[in-house]
Structure formats: structure tokens, C-alpha cells
Amino acid sequence: MNRRHFLGGIGALAAALGLGSRPARAGEDRALIVHWNTGGWDPTYVFEPRIDSTVVDSDSDSVLATASGIPFADAATRPSVRAFFEDFGGQAAVVNGLAVGSISHAACTRHVMTGSRRSDASDLPTLIASGAASDLALPHLVLSGPRYPGKLGEVMVPLSQTLVGTVDGSLPEGAFHDADAELRARAYLQQVSGERAAEGGGAAERYAEFQRGLGRRDRLDGAVDALSLGESPTALERLSAGVAALSMGLSNSLIVEGGLPERLSWDSHQNNHVAQDGCFENLFAELIALGQLLQATDHPAGGTLMDRTTVVVLSEMGRTPVLNGAQGKDHWPYTSALVFGAGVAGGQVLGSSDELLVSAATDPSTGQASGSGEILTPAHLIAGLMASFDLDPAEHFPDVTPLSAPFS
């Protein structure tokens, strides 16, 4: 799917469904997209340029450039990086020096997504959906990528699993739908629910929750085509389905895993340059397409999705400062993040690290290096995002100062 068809398809869908014509429900005024990149990227290829460093091995073909106030490593082989910051840098902020505390893919992924190492911790999009939009049909839509529901699993909906047979229009062989039987069943449920509610007790809530579930299912009826995915969807096709869910008011949070160029991976233990160069170019081409799609799609509460959607771009770890014997880079427990879109105080780079890419103390309120500051962790970023959605992060991060600097 090319970028033009990607944008055209979602535009046609919006017109067909009459999007933007109905009032918004509670929790629909802000949306979150997490763009996940598995493997661990090398921040020096974009976010933390170390062009003249005698300590850090960085891309020798890069030059230091600035667009929209954001310095970045620029290279002719990564034109989409420059294009992104020129087009969206005014709405983007880079956060460097995030300490993830491990070099294990599994441990770092959990930490970056949840801000915690606890097995029962919920991830960022689940926290946002639970606090802001739990009444929607698909509060947190998992298109691909990691998921940690914790104790809030009722708001998480994996598109590839939970909705199989619902949104793709398929039914098991021999199945049928009897409209009259369904109407009778619903009338009976309504009657029994009313009786149980009058009696009180736990059964009443169970009946009510089942009714709410039927209501959520009904809201999916007009979304079957938009949310259908083939057997091997591309990252752009997944994003198209996710943006459709946001634009129809079905979801307010989603996660999608970014695509990769053929035969390349972020986990570049060998030939770091080829892997990181190709993966970053592919990533920023996707982010440009996503940004254009958000600009072109209406939000149900008014304006465009770009006006009301925050995009968080993450990877679970960074790469070592120096090359190994295979000209690759191994795991490093410090990384960077990118945020752009609604609510972002753009055109700035926040957080800091020393000459060996080790996190340095930072003031969370300003995002600037400070001797009296704190070492930034994923919890600081997640707490800051929660606060920007008017949610109180203290319940989940009682001892963490939210990183407020990236958010207006």
C-alpha cells in the first residue's frame, strides 16, 4: 500500500460513514498512538547526534542538522528524517537519556511500556484508555506490538485475536444469524437485568456489563470493512485500521509495531550502519505517512485527528557507544523517545546523557540537565503523558515526578 492509497482509502471511509457528524462521547477528546519498534535502536543515528565525538562510534556519513529547532543526525540515505522534522518538528519533542535499567529485550520492553518491572503493571495505552475512555467499544486497540494489560485488561482489545470473526465478517461453517431470536434474547435480558438491579447484589452488575458488551458490539457493525486486515498486513495497513477506529470514536488508544525493511532489524549486533540506516529511514517514512493521515482525518469531537492525537515513538533500548568486532553494536540500557502531535510542546530536545550515552540528571519540569535533577526513566515519561491527558499519575507512580516539559 503506497502513501497516496493509504490516505485516499481512509478519506473514502470517512465520507462513507459520515464521520464527524455525531457528537463526541466522554473520553473522545484526546487520543494516543504508540508506535513501537522492537529490537533497540541506535539514538546517535537521529536523536543524539555525536558527529564529532572521539568516544562514540556514530555514522560517519551524517552531518549535524537542525529543523524546527530540533538538532538531528542528517544523512542523504535517510531523507525521511529531515522531511519529518521539517514538516512535523514544530509539533515534536525528542527525549534523550531514558534509563531502562536492563539489557534484556523482555525486561526493557515491559519497563518502557509500563514504567515498572512489576508483572501486574498496566502499559501506557491501557492506562490512558482506562482513565479516559473505558466506555468506548474498543478503548485500547492492539494492532500489533507488546501488550501488558495488568489489572485493566477489560479495556484492551487485540484486533488480531479478540475480534476475529467479528470485524472480518467471517463466521464458522454452519453458523447463522436469526434477527428475531436475537431481539427476543435482548428483550429477555433487559427484563432480567431490571429485575436483578432491583434486587441488588453482584448479579446486577454482571447483567449490566453483559448489556454494555452487546452495545459495544453493535457499535462495530459499521466498522467491519475499516477494521478488516488481511493475513499479513503491512504496518501502514494496520495504522489505517487503527486511525479508522479513532476517527469513528471506537477507540482512544492504540499500539502498532513499525515495519522493517527486508532483511534488516533494529537489533544490530552485526553491521550496525546498514541496519540502523535502513530502519530509521523506514521508520520516519511511516511517521510522515501517519502524520499526513492524522491531518487528513476528522476527529469525532471536531477538528482533525492531528489536533487531538499524541503519537509516542518508542524502542526498548539503545545500542552501545562503540562497535563490536562484527561492526555491530550490542544492547545498551539507555535510549531515546519521540513524541509529536496534540499536546506536545514541539521544537525541543529534552533529557541528557554524558559522553558515553549514559543518562545524566535532568529536571523533569524543564527537561534540562540539572545537578539536582533526576535520572529519567520510562516512568517519568508515562507519568508526564498521563498528566497531559488530565489523568492523575500518582495512583500508579506515587514517587515519580512527571516529565512535564514535553507537553504543553
C-alpha positions as CSV (number, residue, x, y, z in Angstrom):
1,M,0.0,0.0,0.0
2,N,1.5,3.3,-1.0
3,R,1.1,6.6,0.8
4,R,-1.5,8.0,-1.6
5,H,-3.7,4.9,-1.5
6,F,-3.3,4.9,2.3
7,L,-4.6,8.4,2.6
8,G,-7.2,8.0,-0.1
9,G,-8.7,4.9,1.4
10,I,-9.2,6.4,4.8
11,G,-10.7,9.5,3.2
12,A,-13.3,7.4,1.3
13,L,-14.1,5.5,4.5
14,A,-14.7,8.7,6.4
15,A,-17.1,10.0,3.7
16,A,-19.0,6.8,3.5
17,L,-19.6,6.6,7.3
18,G,-20.3,10.3,7.6
19,L,-17.6,10.8,10.3
20,G,-17.6,14.0,12.3
21,S,-21.4,14.3,12.1
22,R,-22.3,13.0,15.5
23,P,-21.4,14.4,19.0
24,A,-18.5,13.0,20.9
25,R,-18.9,10.8,23.9
26,A,-16.9,11.2,27.1
27,G,-13.3,10.4,26.7
28,E,-13.1,11.0,23.0
29,D,-11.4,14.4,23.1
30,R,-7.9,13.1,23.1
31,A,-6.3,10.0,21.5
32,L,-3.0,8.2,21.9
33,I,-1.0,6.2,19.3
34,V,2.1,4.2,20.5
35,H,4.4,3.4,17.6
36,W,6.6,0.6,18.8
37,N,10.0,-0.5,17.3
38,T,11.3,-3.9,18.6
39,G,15.0,-4.6,18.9
40,G,16.7,-1.5,20.3
41,W,17.6,1.5,18.1
42,D,20.9,3.5,18.0
43,P,19.9,7.0,19.1
44,T,23.1,8.5,17.5
45,Y,21.6,7.9,14.0
46,V,18.9,10.6,14.6
47,F,18.1,11.7,18.2
48,E,21.5,12.1,19.8
49,P,24.0,13.1,17.1
50,R,27.6,12.7,18.2
51,I,29.2,13.8,14.9
52,D,32.5,15.0,16.3
53,S,32.8,12.5,19.2
54,T,36.1,10.8,19.7
55,V,34.4,8.3,22.1
56,V,31.2,7.3,20.4
57,D,31.1,5.4,17.1
58,S,28.5,7.2,15.1
59,D,27.5,7.3,11.4
60,S,30.5,8.8,9.5
61,D,28.2,9.9,6.7
62,S,26.0,12.0,9.0
63,V,26.1,15.8,9.5
64,L,24.6,17.8,12.3
65,A,21.4,19.5,11.0
66,T,18.6,21.4,12.6
67,A,14.9,21.6,11.6
68,S,12.1,23.3,13.5
69,G,14.6,23.9,16.3
70,I,15.5,20.2,16.7
71,P,19.1,19.1,16.1
72,F,19.4,15.7,14.5
73,A,21.9,13.5,12.6
74,D,21.2,14.1,8.9
75,A,22.3,11.8,6.0
76,A,21.5,11.5,2.3
77,T,20.5,7.9,2.9
78,R,17.8,8.9,5.4
79,P,15.9,11.7,3.6
80,S,12.6,11.0,5.5
81,V,14.3,12.0,8.8
82,R,14.8,15.5,7.5
83,A,11.4,15.6,5.9
84,F,9.7,14.6,9.1
85,F,11.4,17.2,11.2
86,E,10.7,19.9,8.6
87,D,7.0,19.0,8.4
88,F,6.3,18.0,12.0
89,G,9.2,19.2,14.1
90,G,7.2,22.1,15.4
91,Q,4.8,19.6,17.0
92,A,7.6,17.2,18.1
93,A,9.9,16.7,21.0
94,V,12.8,14.3,21.5
95,V,13.5,12.9,24.9
96,N,17.1,11.6,25.4
97,G,18.8,9.8,28.2
98,L,16.0,7.5,29.3
99,A,17.4,4.8,31.6
100,V,15.8,1.4,31.1
101,G,17.9,-0.5,33.7
102,S,18.5,-3.7,31.7
103,I,19.9,-5.1,28.5
104,S,17.2,-7.8,28.2
105,H,14.7,-7.3,25.5
106,A,11.8,-8.7,27.6
107,A,12.6,-6.7,30.7
108,C,13.3,-3.5,28.8
109,T,10.1,-3.8,26.8
110,R,8.0,-4.2,30.0
111,H,9.8,-1.3,31.6
112,V,9.4,1.1,28.7
113,M,5.8,0.2,28.1
114,T,4.6,0.2,31.8
115,G,7.2,2.3,33.6
116,S,7.6,-0.5,36.0
117,R,9.1,-4.0,36.4
118,R,6.0,-5.4,38.2
119,S,4.3,-8.2,36.4
120,D,0.9,-6.7,37.2
121,A,1.6,-3.2,35.9
122,S,-0.5,-1.9,33.0
123,D,1.1,-0.3,30.0
124,L,0.8,3.3,28.8
125,P,-2.1,3.0,26.3
126,T,-4.1,0.8,28.7
127,L,-3.7,3.4,31.4
128,I,-4.8,6.2,29.1
129,A,-7.8,4.1,27.8
130,S,-8.9,3.1,31.3
131,G,-8.8,6.6,32.6
132,A,-10.2,8.5,29.7
133,A,-12.3,6.2,27.5
134,S,-13.3,2.9,29.1
135,D,-16.9,3.3,27.8
136,L,-15.8,3.1,24.1
137,A,-16.3,-0.1,22.1
138,L,-12.5,-0.7,21.7
139,P,-10.9,1.5,24.3
140,H,-7.3,0.4,23.8
141,L,-6.9,-1.3,20.4
142,V,-3.8,-3.5,20.0
143,L,-3.0,-3.7,16.3
144,S,0.4,-5.3,16.9
145,G,3.3,-4.9,19.3
146,P,3.6,-5.6,23.1
147,R,0.7,-5.5,25.5
148,Y,0.6,-5.5,29.3
149,P,-3.0,-5.2,30.5
150,G,-2.1,-5.7,34.2
151,K,-5.3,-5.4,36.2
152,L,-7.0,-3.3,33.5
153,G,-7.5,-5.9,30.8
154,E,-11.1,-5.1,30.2
155,V,-10.1,-2.0,28.1
156,M,-7.6,-3.9,25.9
157,V,-8.8,-5.3,22.6
158,P,-6.3,-7.2,20.4
159,L,-7.6,-6.8,16.9
160,S,-5.9,-10.0,15.6
161,Q,-7.5,-12.2,18.3
162,T,-10.5,-10.9,20.2
163,L,-12.3,-9.6,17.1
164,V,-11.6,-12.5,14.7
165,G,-15.0,-13.5,13.3
166,T,-16.5,-10.1,14.2
167,V,-14.7,-7.5,12.2
168,D,-13.7,-9.6,9.3
169,G,-17.2,-10.7,8.6
170,S,-16.5,-14.4,8.8
171,L,-18.5,-17.0,10.8
172,P,-17.8,-20.7,11.5
173,E,-19.2,-23.1,8.9
174,G,-22.9,-23.8,9.5
175,A,-23.4,-20.7,11.6
176,F,-26.4,-18.4,11.0
177,H,-27.9,-15.2,12.3
178,D,-31.6,-15.1,13.4
179,A,-32.6,-11.5,13.9
180,D,-35.9,-12.4,15.6
181,A,-34.2,-14.7,18.0
182,E,-31.7,-12.0,18.9
183,L,-34.5,-9.5,19.6
184,R,-36.2,-11.9,21.9
185,A,-33.0,-12.7,23.7
186,R,-32.3,-9.0,24.2
187,A,-35.8,-8.3,25.5
188,Y,-35.4,-11.1,28.0
189,L,-32.0,-9.8,29.0
190,Q,-33.4,-6.3,29.5
191,Q,-36.2,-7.7,31.7
192,V,-34.0,-9.9,33.8
193,S,-31.4,-7.1,34.2
194,G,-34.1,-4.8,35.5
195,E,-35.3,-7.4,38.0
196,R,-31.7,-8.1,39.2
197,A,-31.0,-4.4,39.5
198,A,-34.0,-4.0,41.8
199,E,-32.8,-6.9,43.9
200,G,-29.3,-5.5,44.2
201,G,-26.2,-7.7,44.7
202,G,-23.3,-8.6,42.4
203,A,-25.5,-10.3,39.7
204,A,-27.0,-6.9,38.7
205,E,-23.6,-5.6,37.7
206,R,-22.8,-8.7,35.7
207,Y,-26.0,-8.4,33.8
208,A,-25.4,-4.7,33.2
209,E,-21.8,-5.4,32.0
210,F,-23.1,-8.0,29.5
211,Q,-25.6,-5.5,28.2
212,R,-22.8,-2.9,27.8
213,G,-20.8,-5.6,25.9
214,L,-23.7,-6.0,23.5
215,G,-23.8,-2.3,23.0
216,R,-20.1,-2.2,22.2
217,R,-20.6,-5.0,19.7
218,D,-23.4,-3.0,18.0
219,R,-21.1,-0.1,17.5
220,L,-18.8,-2.3,15.4
221,D,-21.4,-3.0,12.8
222,G,-20.5,-0.1,10.6
223,A,-16.8,-0.7,11.1
224,V,-16.4,-4.2,9.7
225,D,-14.7,-3.1,6.4
226,A,-12.5,-0.5,8.1
227,L,-11.1,-2.8,10.7
228,S,-10.6,-5.8,8.5
229,L,-7.0,-6.9,8.0
230,G,-5.5,-9.5,5.7
231,E,-3.3,-12.4,6.7
232,S,-0.1,-10.4,6.5
233,P,-0.9,-6.7,6.9
234,T,1.8,-4.1,6.5
235,A,2.4,-1.5,9.2
236,L,0.6,1.1,7.1
237,E,-2.4,-1.1,6.7
238,R,-2.5,-1.7,10.5
239,L,-2.2,2.1,11.0
240,S,-5.1,2.7,8.6
241,A,-7.3,0.4,10.6
242,G,-6.3,2.0,13.8
243,V,-6.8,5.5,12.6
244,A,-10.3,4.5,11.3
245,A,-11.1,3.2,14.8
246,L,-10.0,6.6,16.3
247,S,-12.0,8.5,13.7
248,M,-15.2,6.6,14.3
249,G,-15.0,7.1,18.1
250,L,-14.5,3.4,18.7
251,S,-11.1,3.8,20.4
252,N,-8.9,6.5,22.0
253,S,-5.6,4.5,22.4
254,L,-3.8,2.1,20.1
255,I,-0.4,0.5,19.6
256,V,1.1,-0.7,16.4
257,E,4.6,-2.1,15.7
258,G,6.5,-0.4,13.0
259,G,7.6,-2.2,9.8
260,L,11.1,-3.2,8.9
261,P,13.0,-3.1,5.6
262,E,13.6,-6.5,4.1
263,R,16.3,-8.5,5.9
264,L,17.0,-5.7,8.4
265,S,16.4,-5.4,12.1
266,W,16.9,-2.9,14.9
267,D,18.8,-5.5,16.9
268,S,22.1,-4.8,15.0
269,H,24.7,-6.9,16.6
270,Q,26.3,-7.1,13.2
271,N,26.8,-4.3,10.6
272,N,25.2,-1.6,12.7
273,H,25.3,1.0,10.0
274,V,23.3,-0.9,7.4
275,A,20.7,-1.9,9.9
276,Q,20.2,1.4,11.6
277,D,20.4,3.5,8.5
278,G,17.7,1.4,6.7
279,C,15.4,1.0,9.8
280,F,15.4,4.8,10.6
281,E,14.6,5.7,7.0
282,N,11.7,3.2,7.0
283,L,10.5,4.5,10.4
284,F,10.4,8.1,9.5
285,A,8.7,7.4,6.2
286,E,6.0,5.6,8.2
287,L,5.8,8.6,10.7
288,I,5.3,11.0,7.8
289,A,2.5,8.9,6.3
290,L,0.9,8.7,9.8
291,G,1.2,12.4,10.3
292,Q,-0.4,13.1,6.9
293,L,-3.2,10.7,7.7
294,L,-3.9,12.3,11.0
295,Q,-4.0,15.7,9.3
296,A,-6.5,14.4,6.7
297,T,-8.9,12.6,9.0
298,D,-11.7,14.2,11.1
299,H,-11.9,13.6,14.8
300,P,-15.5,12.8,16.1
301,A,-15.2,15.7,18.6
302,G,-14.3,18.2,15.8
303,G,-11.1,19.2,14.0
304,T,-8.7,16.6,12.7
305,L,-7.1,13.7,14.5
306,M,-3.7,15.6,14.4
307,D,-5.4,18.3,16.5
308,R,-6.3,15.7,19.2
309,T,-3.8,12.8,18.9
310,T,-0.5,12.3,20.6
311,V,1.9,9.9,19.0
312,V,4.7,8.3,21.1
313,V,7.5,6.5,19.2
314,L,9.5,4.0,21.3
315,S,12.0,1.3,21.3
316,E,13.0,-0.8,24.3
317,M,16.7,0.0,24.5
318,G,19.7,1.7,22.8
319,R,22.9,0.5,21.4
320,T,26.4,0.5,22.9
321,P,28.6,3.6,22.2
322,V,31.3,1.6,20.4
323,L,31.2,-1.0,17.7
324,N,32.0,-4.6,18.4
325,G,34.2,-6.9,16.3
326,A,31.4,-7.6,13.8
327,Q,30.9,-3.8,13.2
328,G,27.7,-4.1,15.1
329,K,26.5,-2.6,18.4
330,D,25.2,-4.6,21.4
331,H,22.5,-3.8,23.9
332,W,22.7,-0.6,26.0
333,P,20.4,0.4,28.9
334,Y,19.8,4.0,27.8
335,T,17.6,5.1,24.9
336,S,15.6,8.0,23.4
337,A,11.9,8.6,22.6
338,L,10.0,10.8,20.2
339,V,6.6,12.4,20.9
340,F,4.6,14.5,18.4
341,G,1.1,15.8,17.8
342,A,-1.5,17.2,20.1
343,G,-0.4,18.4,23.5
344,V,3.3,18.4,22.6
345,A,5.4,21.4,23.2
346,G,7.3,21.0,20.0
347,G,10.7,22.1,18.6
348,Q,12.8,20.9,21.5
349,V,15.1,18.2,22.7
350,L,14.9,17.2,26.3
351,G,16.8,14.9,28.7
352,S,20.5,14.5,28.5
353,S,23.3,12.0,28.6
354,D,27.1,12.1,29.1
355,E,29.9,11.5,26.6
356,L,29.2,7.7,26.8
357,L,25.5,8.0,26.3
358,V,24.8,7.3,30.0
359,S,21.8,9.2,31.4
360,A,22.6,12.5,33.2
361,A,20.5,14.1,35.9
362,T,17.6,16.1,34.4
363,D,15.0,18.5,35.9
364,P,11.6,16.9,34.9
365,S,9.8,20.2,34.8
366,T,12.2,21.8,32.3
367,G,13.8,18.7,30.7
368,Q,17.2,20.3,31.0
369,A,20.3,18.9,32.7
370,S,20.5,19.7,36.4
371,G,22.8,18.7,39.1
372,S,19.8,18.5,41.5
373,G,17.7,16.7,38.9
374,E,16.7,13.0,38.5
375,I,17.8,10.2,36.1
376,L,14.9,10.0,33.7
377,T,13.2,6.6,33.3
378,P,10.1,5.4,31.3
379,A,8.0,6.1,34.4
380,H,8.8,9.8,34.2
381,L,7.6,9.9,30.6
382,I,4.5,7.8,31.2
383,A,3.5,9.9,34.2
384,G,4.0,13.1,32.1
385,L,1.8,11.7,29.4
386,M,-0.9,10.7,31.9
387,A,-0.9,14.2,33.3
388,S,-1.2,15.7,29.8
389,F,-4.4,13.6,29.4
390,D,-5.7,15.2,32.6
391,L,-5.2,11.9,34.5
392,D,-3.6,11.7,37.9
393,P,-0.4,9.6,37.6
394,A,0.1,9.4,41.4
395,E,-2.0,6.3,41.7
396,H,0.4,4.3,39.5
397,F,3.6,6.3,40.1
398,P,3.4,7.8,43.6
399,D,7.1,8.5,43.9
400,V,7.7,9.8,40.3
401,T,7.9,13.4,39.2
402,P,6.1,13.6,35.9
403,L,8.2,14.7,32.9
404,S,6.1,17.7,32.1
405,A,8.5,19.5,29.8
406,P,7.5,17.8,26.5
407,F,3.8,18.6,27.0
408,S,2.1,22.0,26.7
